[in-house]
Every structure is written in C-alpha cells, then in structure tokens.
Amino acid sequence: MDTPVVLITEELSPATVTALGPGTEVRRCAGTDRAALLEALPEADAVLVRSATRMDAEAIAAGTRLKVIGRAGVGLDNVDVPAATRAGVMVVNAPTANVVSAAELTVGLLLAVARNIPQAGAALREGHWQRSRFTGVELSGKTLGIIGLGRIGTLVAQRMRHFDMRLLAYDPYVQPGHAARTGVHMTGLDELLAESDFLTVHLPRMAETAGLIGFEALQRVKPGVRLVNAARGGIVDEAELYAALKEGRVAGAALDVFAAEPCTDSPLLELDNVIATPHLGAGTTEAQARAGVAVAQSVRQALAGRCVPEAVNLRTGTVDGELDPWLAFTEQLGRLFTATAAGLRGKLLVKVAGEITGHDTTALELAALKGALGSVVEGGVSYVNAPLLARERGLGTELVTAHDAVSHRSLVTVSGALPSGEVVSVSGTLDGPGPAGRLVEVCGFAVDLALGGSMAFLRAPAGPGLVGAVGAALGGVPVDALQIAHGAPAANTGDEVLLALNVGRPVPRELLDDAALRIDATRSWSLDRAA
C-alpha cells in the first residue's frame, strides 16, 4: 500500500506534523499560489489548510485522490463543503481549539473599547499626554448583551460575570437550563439590544445571521452602546455600523473580523472610536497547536478508512472505542447483502440487537450503506457521500434497535425485500473468541462462518452428493470451510439447503455457474475479498 501524501498549504505548528505520524508523506505548497496548489493536489490523499487556501469545487476536482480536507481552525468559508461531499471527501476542522483564545480576545476588546486603550497608547507615542480625552467607562454594574451563547459566548459570560456585569443573551438554539447554569438571563433580541451597555457577537456566518446587526437592530440599541465582534465578518453590517458610530448612537466598536478579508481600507478604520485587529481570534500559540493537532488526528483516522464522527459533512452520532470494530464488520455485512440480493432494492433495514444497543449505533446504519453501495456504484463510496449516492438511487435506510439478541450478546442484521416480496437478510456478530466477526444467518439459513475474505454461496434442493459435486466444480480453488445449512421452519426455505463456503481466493463466475448446474442450485453468488 502506498504511503498517503498529506499536502500542507499554510504554516502550521510543528506539533501538527508530529501528530500526522510516521506513516504519511508530508509535502508543502503555498495555498495562495493557485497554480501550484492545483498542480500539487492530484497526488494528495489529504490536504491541511488554514484560512488563506481556497478549496473550492475546482480544487476538490483536481484532488482526484483526496480523502479528507483538514481545516486547522473553526471557520469553513474557504472550503466548498457540498462539493467535497459530492466527491466523497471528508471535511474536518477543529471547532473547539480556539474557543479559549477567542473568548479571551473578546474580553480584551471589551476592556479596550471601554477604556480607549489603543487610542490612548497611540496618542502617547505621537507625543500627546491627553488623559481627559480618553476618559472611559467601567464594566462593573453595566449590562452585557451576548448574541450567541455557544462555546465562545459561554466562556465570555463566565469571565465577564467576575467583572460584576449583568449578563443577557440571545440564542434561539440554547436551552434555558444551560443559560441559568452560566448565570445568564435569556431574552429576545429586541430586549437585549434595548438594555445592553455592551454587545458581543458570537454567531456563525450563514444566511440567517448575515446582516443581523444592521439598520433596524442599530436603531433599537441603547444609546451609547459599545459593540465587539470577534466572531465572523458580515454579521454586523459595516456600512450601518459606520453611520451609527458617526451619529453617536454607538459610542465605540471593537472589530476583529470584516466582511471581506484581508481588510485595510474600510471607512471604519478612519474613525477614532473604532478599535480594529486583523482577525486574531485564534492567533495564539496554544490555539494554533491545538487546532493543528486535532485536525492531524482526524486526518489520520480518515486516511485509515475509519469513520470520523467530528467531520462536518458526516453525521454518525458518537463512535466510541467499543463500537469502532463494528463499523468495518457492518460494512462487510452490507457488501454481502448486495451480493445476496443481486443488487440494491428500495430500502435497507439495519437491525442492531443486544448489548451493543447500549452505544450510539447511528454510525452502523451508515457503515451498512457504504458497504452495500461499494460494489455497485462506479467511483469511490465513502462514509461522506454514501447517503447522497443512496438518495440518487432511491435507496432508503432505516435503523432498528432491540435489546434482546437471542443467542448472541450482540447482533447486526442487514435486510431488504426483493421485488417478488422475498426478504433477503444477512446477520453477524463479533461475539466469541478472536477479533474476526462471524456470519450467523443468511436468508433464514443458520450458518457459522468467518465473515471476511472471499466467500461463495449456493442455494439448492436438499440431497446427497452436494459437497462432492461442488468440490469437483471448483477445482483448484482452496476451500477453507464449508457448511450445509438448513433453513428455520419460519424462513420459508422449504426443502432447500444453503452451501456456504470460505474460499482462499475469489471464485471465477464460470466455476460457480458450473457448481450451481451440478447441484440444480436455484441461486448462487459470491463475495470477493474487500479491496
């Protein structure tokens, strides 16, 4: 297997490269050099970027080997996530790496805008000692309105509580219990704007939040309010903020982000009551190291073919250590289901039973779907694009859980109905000695074979000489294990039996057809070793 190539397009901490591990080949190019980026991408299995590299649809299409894009930070404005999803490319970021740094910067900007610290320092450097000109206001006893009470907003609230501020927050997605535990009173946006002496913004930029603090909002603010935005540019309408600052409705603003970046020519920068910094929210040594390491670890998982629950274009629920081996096993069951059903049908039912239901098994539904699609869809199928490919083919999925696993502590069954109404099913378990999973049921026939490698199946009328006839037909194909299984009474298998074989290499179709002919088999199919 070739060593995966990881392309790093911007400056990242040395700890990031270390976290990638020795099993990768690290290459570098300047992500802002478009030609160099497009030239380097075709040989990359993964790419690590920050905010300056534009991974749009063109770049993703150029990365024909790409499995994962890692953004060492929070925002994904420079990554076309829908295009990556269509291509089956996982997108991972580090949503919590910079939360402390961003919260601390917000606190710093609040103090700076309250006391005019940067302006006073600049005047002093120019030779002016102007104490009265830079008279500020205290934070103690004032009301802070926090717009967005997510991770960063919560950290800001916790810190500003110690400044003896009254804390209000607006966030329609936060439960009141969380706010109460943080010491924050939840309120509507209008009330928050009208009562706050200071405002901080902590929202993602999306259609619903773009321009949220615009003309109407700035007309409703408490006169003399001071505003801090260290979240995302475009949430605050910069033209309307400029007008409000000029009129005095807003006494001051501290901005770390702008609608278009880099920004050096905004009219806001000409105002004495505006403090501006060049998007420093994540600009600490600690945040950069955490972001790089977190993304590198996710990239390693993705390159190993594992499900990465933290990926932004992957919704799998929690995948803990005990569930991890079930993912590959359930994917194998999905592959076997498609081979058994001779294609895909309208709905894939994934039933999970027994002790494993104590975990979040959402990811197993996705694993079964990935396996089921793998052998019938041209191009790569990944955890990322499997749902999209299924929708395009009219294939639905359903996950069912049951706490009783009958004769097994844990059991996974993948099933679906053929156009004739016949139900096709395959069941397996990881119970028992050793790491190998066991196949325990196929279409109502009870079996006990290792699930993995290459397998062959023949469904035929019961009778003597079946084993000898099949062995003669397969010739030199090594048979590691063979079972003749009788169906359960309720399985509607009649007088038929199922011959299930573990074989040392894939069985050529012509040999399997010959075996089927010799025993009058009604159906025959095989499962080749997974690539």
N, C-alpha and C positions, 0 to 999 in steps of 0.2 A: 504494500500500500504506500502511495506517495506521501511524503511529508506535506501536510497542509501549509499553504502560504498565507500569512497574515500581513496585509498591507496597512501600514500606519501612515496617515497622511498629514498629521499635525504633531506638535510637540506634546508628548505625554511623559508622565513621571517614569523614572527607571523601574519603579515597582510594578508598573503595568507590564513591561516586557518580561520581568521575572515571573509574574503571575501567569503569563501565557505558557510557561513551562518549556522544557527542552524538546518537546515533540512537535514544535512548529518552526517554520522558517519565516523569520521576520524580514520584510522588505519595507522600504520607505520611499515616499514621493511627496512632493508638495501638492496638497489638495487644492490649492488655489491656482495651480498651473493646470488648466483644463486638459490640454493636450497630453501632458504627462500622466494625468490621472486616467484618462481613457485608454492610454497605451498600457498602463500597468494593471488595470482591472481584469482583463481576460485571464490572467494567470493567478488571480487571487481567490482563495477559498473564503476569506473573511477580510473585512476592512474595518479599521478603527479610526473614527473621526472625532472632532470636537464640533465647533460651530461654523468654521470657515469653509469646510469641504461640502460642496453641493452634490448630494447623492440623489439625483432626480431620476426620472424614468430612463433617460439616455444612459446615464452612468450605470444604472442597475442592469440595463440590457447589455451593456458592454461586459459586465461581470458574469460571463456565462458559467463560471464555476462557483459563483458566490453562494454560500450557505447562510451567512449571517453578516449583518451590519451592526457594529457596536458604536454607540454614541457615548463618549465619556462625559456625560453630563445629563441634564434633565430634558431640556427642550429638544424637539424633533422638527423644528421648522425647516431645517436643511435636508431632511430625509423624506422622500416620497414613500410613505408607508403603504398606501394602496398599491403602488407599482411593485414594491417589494413583496407584498402579499401575493399578488398575481403570479410573481415569478417564484414563489415558494421560498423566499429569502426571509429568514428570521431577523427581526429588528429588536435589539436590546439596548437599554440605556441604564443610567444609574440614578433613579428618581430620588433616592434619599441621601446621596453622597454629599450634596452641598447644602442641605437644609439648615444646618447649624451656621455655616458661613453666611448664607443669605439672610437668616434671621438676625445675626449679629450686625451685618451691614445695615439692615433696616433700622436697628436700634441706633447705630452710629449716625445715620442720616436724620433720624428724628432729633437727636441731640444737636446735630449740626444746623438743621433748619430752625430749631427753636432758639439757638444762641448765636446764629450768624458766624459760626466759627471759621469756615473757609474765607468768607469775605473779610473778616477782621484780620486774619493772618496775611491775606494778600495785600491789604492796605498797609499793614505794618512793614512788609517787605519793600513797599514803594516809598517808605519814609514817613507815613502818616500815623500819628498816635491819636485815634479817634474813638475814645471809649463811649461817648454818648451816642454816636452814630450807630453803633452796633448793639444797642440795648435789646435784649431778647425777652423771652417769656419762660416761665418754669413749666415743667411737665406735671409736677405734683398738683393734684386736685383737678386736673383737666380731664376731658373725655377723649379717649382714643377710639376711633371707629375702624375696625378691621374688616376689610372687604375680602372675604375668602378665609375660612378657618380650617384650612388643610394643615399639612405638616408644618409648613413655614409659618403660617398665620398663628398656629397654636404655640409655637416656640416664641414668637414675638409677644403674644399675650402673656405667656408665663414670665417673660423677662420684664415687661412693662408693668406688670402687677406690682413689682417691687419698687416702682417709681411712684406708687400711690396714685395711679391713674384709674379712672372709671373706664371699664372696658365694654364696648359694644361690638357686635359682629353681625355681619350679613353673609349668609351662605345657605341657600335653599337645600343643599345636599347633606348638611351636617345635622346629626341628631341632637336634640336639646340636652340630653344627658351628657354628651361629650363637652358641650359648652359649659354646663354647670360645673363639671369637674375641673375645668380650666379656669373658672372664676370669671366667665364671660356671659353677658346677657345677650341673647339672640334677639334680633329685631329686623324689621323691614328696612329696605334700602333708603326709603324716604326719611324715616325717623332717624336712621343713623346719620344721614347727611345733615339733617337739621340740628342735631345735638352735638356733633363731634367738633372738638377743637383741633384735632389732628386726624388725618386719614392715612391709612396704609393699604396698599393693594397687594393681594396675594392670590391671583387667579391665573389659570392658563389662558392663553390667547386662542380663541375659537370664535365661531360665528356668533354665539350668544353673548360673548364678552367684548367683542371688538367695539370700541367707541362707547363702552358702558358709562364711563365718566366723560360725558360730552356736554353739549349745551344745556340740556334740561337738568342734568344732575348738578352741574356747576351753578345753575340758577337757584337750586334748593339748598346749597351748603350754608352752614353757619358763617356769617361774615367774619373774615379774618382767619379762616381755617388754614392750616398748613398741610400740604399733601406730600406723601412719599410713595414713589412707585419703584420698587426693585424687583418686579415680577416679570412682565412682558410688555414690550412696546406695543402701542396700538390700543390698549385697553383704555388709556387716557387719551382723549382727543387733544393733540398738541396745539392745534390752532385755537380751540376753545379755551384751553388752559392759558395760553398766551393772553387772550382777551381778558380772562378773569383775573390774571395777575396784574395786568395793566390797569384794570378798573379798581383793584384793591379788594374785590370780593374774596380772593385767595391771597393771603398775606405772604406765602412763600411756598416753594416746591423744591423737593429734592428728587432727582431722577437718575436712576442707574440704567434705564432702558429707553429705547426710542423705537418709533415705528419702522424706521429704516436705519440699519446699522451697517458699517460704522457711520456715526453722525458727528460732523464737526461744524455744520453750517446752519443749525436750527436757529430760528429767531429767539427761541427760549434762552439760548446761551448768551444773548445780549442783555438779559435782564439781571439786575443786581440781586433780586430776591429769588434767584434760581441757583441751586447747587446741582452740579452735574458730574457724574462719574461714568467711565466707559465700560459699562456692563461688568461690574466687579463682583456680582453676587456670588459666583463660585470661585472667585480669584484668591483662594488661599492655598497654601501648600498642602494642608490637610485635606481639603475638599478635592483637589486635583488627584492626590494619591488615592483617596477612597474611590473616586469615580473610575479611574483607570483600572484599579484592581478589581472592582466589582464587574466592570464590563469585560475584562480579560477572563475572569472566571466563567461568565456566561458564554463567552465566545468558545472557550474550551469545551464546555458542555455541548454546545451546538455542533461543533466540529466532530465531536464523538458520536453524533447522531442521537443525542439524548434530547428529551423534551425539556425546555427551559420555561418554567411557569411564569417567570418575570418578563418574558418577551412581550413587547407592547402589541404585537399583532397575533398573539396566541392567548386563548382563554381556556385554561385547563383546570383551574382550581389548584389546590395545594398538592404538590408531589413530594412526599417525604421519602426518606431513605428506604422504608419498608415497601413502599409502592413502586419504587423505581424498577425492580426486576420484572414486575408485572407488565410494564409498558411494552418491552420487546416481546414478551410472551404473547400478549394480547394482539400485537401486530401480526405475529405468526398465525394466530387463530384467524385473523381477518384474511390473510393470504390463503389459508386453507379453505375458508368459507367460499371465496370467489372461485377457487378451483373446483370445489364440490358442487357449487351451484351453476358452474359453467357460465359465469358472468355475474353481472350485478342486477339486482331487482329493485323494486320500488322502495323498500325500507329495510334498514339494517337494525336489528334488535340486539343490544348488548346487555346481557343479564349478568349481574355480579352478585354472588351469594356467599354467605358465611362470614368468617372473621374479617375478611378484607373490607367489608362494608363499614367497618369502624373508621376507615380513612375516607378522604375525599376522592371518590373514584371517577370524577368527571374526565380526567385525562385518559382513562381506559376506553371511553367511547371514541375519542379522537384517535387513539392508537389502533383500534379495530378498523376504523375508517381508512386510516393511512395504509394499513396492510391490505385491506380489501381493494383499494384503488390501484395499488402499486403495480400489479401485473397486467392491468387492462387500460391504463392511461399512458399515452405517449408523453415523454418528458418526465422530469422528476416530480415525485409526490413527497411532500414534507408535512410535518405537523402544521405548518403555516397555511399552505394552500389546499390541503385536503378538504376542508369544509366548502371552499369556493368551487373546487372541481366537482364535489358531490352535488352541489346545487345546480351546476350547469348540466348535470346528467339526470336531474330529477330524483336523486337518491337522498332519502331522508334517513335520520338515525334517531334512535331512542335508547336511553339508558334506564334500566330497571334494576333495583336493588332488592335483595331478600336476605334476611339474616340467617336462614337455615340453608345449609349446603348439603343436606342429606348425608352421603357417605364421605364427604370431603370437608375439611375445615374451611377451605375457600375454593370457589369455582367460578370460572368465567365461561359464558356461553355466547356465541355469536350465531344468530339465526336470521332467516328470512324466508318468505314464501315465493315459490315459483309461479309462473302464470297458471299452471294447472291446479294450484292450490296446495301442492305438496310443500311441506315445511322442511327446509334444509337447515341443519344445525351442526355445530362442532363445539365441543366442550373440553376444557383442560384445566389443570391445576398445577401449582408449584409446590403442593404438599408432598412430603416424602423426602427420602434421603437425596442429598446431592442437589446441585443448582439447576439441573435440567428439568424443564417442565414436562408434564405427561399429558398426552391426549387420552381422554377417557370416554368420549362419546362422539359418534359420527352418525347423523341422521337416525338416531334411535338405537344404533348398534353400540353395545358396550365394548370398549377396547381399552388397552393399557399399553401404550407405546410412547417412546420418547418423541416429543414434538420438536422437530428440527432436522436439518439436513434435507435429504431427499426422501420422498415417500411415494407410495403408489397404492391405489385402492381399486378394487373390483367388486361389484355387486352382482351376485349370480344366484341361480337356484341351488338349494342345498343338494348335496350328492357326494358320492365317493370320488377320489382321484383328483380333487381340486388342486391340492398343493403340488402334486407331481406335474400336472398339466401346466400350471403357471410357472413352475421352476424350469420346465423344458423350454417354454416360450421365451423366458427372459435370458436364457443362455448364460453369457459371461457376466451379467450384472450381479454383483455381490449382494446377497440378501442378509442383512444383519439381524432382522427379526421379522416373523410372520405370525399373524393371528387370524383365526377364523372366528368371526363374531356373529352371534345370533341376536336378532332384534328383540327388544322388550315387547310384551304382549300388546301394549297400548300404542306401539310405534307404527303399526300398520305395515310391518315388513314382511308379513306372510311367511312363506317357506324359504325366503331368501336368506343368504348369509353375506357378510362383508369380509372380504380378504383385505387386510391392512398390512402393509409392508414398510419397514425401514430398509432402505437400499443405500449402498455405498456410493452410488453416483446416479445422476438423472437417468430415467428410463426413456429410451427413444420411443416416440409415438408409435412407430410401426411394430415394435416389440410388444407394447402394451395392447395394441389392437389385436395382435396375434394371440396373446394370452386370453383376452376377452372372448375371442372367437372359439377358442378351445374349450372354454367352460360355459359357453352360452351366456355370458355376462350381459346384464341389461344396461349397465353403465360402467365406465372405467375412467379414472382421472389420476393425475399425479401432481405432486408438489415438489418443485425443484429447490435446491439449496438456495437460500436467500443470498443475494449479492452482497 
